Amino acid sequence: MNMKLYMTPGSCSTGIHILLEELEQVFEVYLVNLLAGDNRRPEYLAMNPNGTIPTLVTPDGSPLTDWQSIAWWLGKRFAKGKFLPGNEGDRELCQWVMDMAGKKIHGDGFPRIFVTDAYTRDEGRKSMIHRQGEKIVQVGFEEVPPKLEGRKYVLGEQPCIADFALFYVEFWADRTGIALPQPLHAHYQRMLRRPAVRQVLSEEGYGSMFR
């Protein structure tokens, strides 16, 4: 049985899509239209009760339903150490970056930008909520460069699973006009040059970025 990736183009699932391509895995893609409410349909909730993306169904039919669990599982199952931290210090840094990207920048910041209506119905407050989101995102990004100490990727010369988490929030910043600190801008450009990243973004409808 092939793995099955349930994803939405341009979302956080893009990071997992890229990781799968980097690992040269065979998998099936199923698009989840969030605006149409596909993630709230009974058949999807039976697989992922949280109604979130991505969901990865493993070869034995078991669903993994959050970004970090999927990334760690893929790294341990297929990467043979290639995208995983090699010692405790690197593991802590890898986890810290994924938490910063997934919980603060993504979890706390970008929803205020993307779905402002979920925070308030008061038209007069929406711009304030939007600005709060931008501030949370900017502060989160500013906390990352000191941890990287001038390295090309999170752990050094080669990417780890945390780089794919960092990439998708950098991608969102690019698409929403939020400036990245210079080290993260350089990281983002470096990731964009990777063949798997270019392939995935083109498949997901962002090929014009490379023309």
matplotlib code that plots the C-alpha trace (Angstrom):
import matplotlib.pyplot as plt

x = [0.0, 1.3, 1.4, -1.5, -0.9, -4.0, -3.0, -4.0, -1.7, 0.3, -0.5, 1.7, 1.2, 3.5, 6.4, 5.5, 5.0, 8.5, 10.0, 8.3, 9.8, 13.2, 13.0, 12.1, 9.0, 6.1, 2.8, -0.7, -2.0, -5.5, -6.4, -8.4, -10.4, -10.6, -12.8, -15.4, -15.2, -13.6, -11.8, -15.1, -16.7, -17.4, -15.0, -12.1, -12.9, -13.0, -9.4, -8.3, -10.8, -9.2, -10.0, -6.5, -4.0, -1.8, -2.8, -0.4, -1.7, 1.2, 1.6, -0.1, -3.1, -2.4, -3.0, -0.6, -2.4, 0.0, 2.9, 5.7, 4.6, 4.6, 8.0, 9.7, 8.1, 9.3, 12.7, 13.1, 11.5, 13.1, 15.9, 18.5, 19.8, 19.8, 17.3, 17.4, 19.5, 22.5, 22.9, 20.9, 21.8, 20.9, 17.6, 16.7, 17.5, 15.5, 12.5, 12.8, 12.7, 9.7, 7.9, 8.7, 7.5, 4.5, 3.2, 4.1, 4.6, 1.9, -0.3, -0.5, 0.5, -0.7, -4.3, -4.8, -3.8, -5.4, -8.7, -9.2, -12.9, -12.4, -11.1, -13.7, -16.8, -16.3, -15.1, -13.4, -11.2, -10.1, -7.2, -5.9, -6.1, -4.4, -1.6, -1.3, -0.8, 2.0, 3.7, 3.6, 5.0, 7.8, 8.8, 8.9, 11.1, 13.5, 14.1, 15.3, 18.6, 20.6, 19.9, 21.3, 24.6, 25.3, 24.7, 23.2, 20.5, 19.1, 21.8, 24.6, 25.4, 22.4, 18.7, 16.9, 13.2, 13.0, 14.1, 10.9, 8.8, 10.7, 10.3, 6.5, 6.2, 8.9, 6.8, 3.7, 5.7, 6.8, 3.2, 1.8, 4.6, 6.1, 9.9, 12.1, 15.3, 18.3, 19.5, 16.0, 15.7, 18.9, 17.6, 14.4, 16.2, 18.5, 15.5, 13.8, 16.8, 16.4, 14.9, 12.3, 11.0, 10.7, 9.0, 6.4, 5.7, 5.1, 2.8, 0.9, 0.3, 3.2, 5.4, 5.2, 7.6, 10.4, 9.7]
y = [0.0, 3.4, 6.2, 8.7, 12.4, 14.5, 18.1, 21.6, 23.4, 26.3, 25.2, 23.8, 20.4, 21.8, 21.2, 17.5, 17.3, 18.6, 16.2, 13.2, 14.3, 14.9, 11.3, 10.1, 8.2, 6.9, 8.3, 9.3, 12.9, 13.7, 17.4, 18.7, 21.9, 23.7, 26.5, 23.8, 22.2, 18.9, 18.7, 18.6, 15.8, 12.6, 10.4, 12.8, 13.3, 9.5, 9.5, 12.8, 13.8, 17.2, 18.1, 19.4, 19.0, 17.4, 13.8, 11.0, 7.5, 5.1, 1.8, -0.2, 2.1, 4.1, 7.9, 10.4, 13.7, 16.4, 18.0, 17.1, 13.5, 13.1, 14.7, 12.7, 9.4, 10.0, 10.9, 7.8, 5.5, 6.6, 9.2, 6.9, 9.8, 12.2, 14.7, 13.9, 15.4, 13.3, 14.3, 15.6, 19.2, 19.1, 17.3, 20.1, 22.8, 20.9, 20.6, 24.2, 25.5, 23.2, 24.5, 28.1, 27.6, 25.5, 26.8, 30.4, 31.7, 29.4, 28.6, 32.1, 34.5, 33.6, 32.6, 36.3, 37.2, 34.5, 34.0, 37.3, 36.7, 33.8, 36.3, 39.0, 40.0, 43.6, 45.3, 48.0, 45.5, 43.4, 45.6, 45.5, 41.6, 41.5, 43.7, 41.6, 38.6, 40.3, 41.3, 37.8, 36.5, 39.1, 38.5, 34.8, 35.1, 37.4, 34.8, 32.2, 33.7, 33.7, 30.0, 29.2, 30.9, 31.6, 28.0, 27.4, 25.2, 24.7, 22.1, 23.0, 22.3, 20.0, 20.5, 18.6, 18.1, 21.5, 23.3, 22.1, 23.6, 26.8, 26.9, 26.9, 29.8, 31.7, 31.0, 32.4, 35.5, 35.9, 35.6, 38.1, 40.7, 40.2, 40.9, 38.1, 38.8, 38.6, 35.2, 33.7, 35.4, 33.7, 30.4, 30.8, 31.5, 28.6, 26.3, 27.7, 26.5, 22.9, 20.8, 19.1, 22.5, 23.9, 20.7, 20.8, 24.5, 24.0, 21.1, 23.1, 26.0, 28.3, 27.7, 31.3, 32.0, 30.5, 32.2]
z = [0.0, -1.0, 1.6, 1.2, 1.8, 2.4, 1.8, 0.7, -1.8, -0.2, 3.3, 6.0, 4.2, 1.5, 3.9, 4.2, 0.5, -0.1, 2.5, 0.8, -2.5, -0.9, 0.4, -3.1, -1.7, -3.7, -2.3, -3.4, -3.0, -2.0, -2.1, 0.9, 0.0, 3.3, 1.9, 0.8, 4.2, 3.0, 6.4, 8.2, 6.2, 8.2, 6.2, 6.8, 10.5, 10.9, 9.8, 11.5, 14.2, 14.5, 10.9, 10.3, 7.5, 6.7, 7.3, 6.2, 6.0, 6.4, 4.5, 7.2, 7.0, 10.2, 10.0, 11.3, 11.9, 12.9, 11.1, 13.6, 14.1, 10.3, 9.9, 12.6, 11.4, 7.8, 9.0, 11.1, 8.6, 5.3, 5.8, 7.3, 9.3, 6.4, 7.7, 11.4, 14.2, 15.1, 18.8, 21.7, 21.2, 17.6, 18.4, 20.9, 18.3, 15.6, 18.0, 19.0, 15.4, 14.6, 17.7, 16.8, 13.3, 14.0, 17.4, 17.5, 13.9, 12.4, 15.4, 17.0, 14.3, 10.8, 11.8, 12.8, 9.3, 7.3, 9.2, 11.0, 11.1, 13.5, 16.1, 15.8, 13.9, 14.7, 11.5, 13.6, 15.3, 12.3, 11.4, 14.9, 15.0, 11.6, 12.9, 16.1, 13.8, 11.8, 15.1, 16.4, 13.2, 13.0, 16.6, 16.0, 13.0, 14.8, 17.5, 15.0, 13.5, 16.8, 17.1, 13.7, 14.2, 10.5, 9.3, 5.9, 7.3, 10.8, 11.7, 9.3, 5.7, 5.0, 5.8, 8.5, 9.1, 10.8, 7.6, 5.9, 8.8, 8.7, 4.9, 4.8, 7.2, 5.2, 2.1, 3.8, 4.8, 1.2, -0.1, 2.5, 2.2, 5.6, 5.5, 6.7, 8.8, 6.4, 7.6, 7.1, 3.7, 2.7, 4.1, 2.2, -1.1, -0.5, 0.0, -3.1, -5.1, -4.1, -7.0, -4.7, -3.5, -7.0, -8.1, -5.3, -5.6, -9.3, -8.7, -6.2, -8.5, -7.7, -10.8, -11.8, -8.9, -11.0, -14.4]

ax = plt.figure().add_subplot(projection="3d")
ax.plot(x, y, z, "-o")
ax.set_aspect("equal")
plt.show()
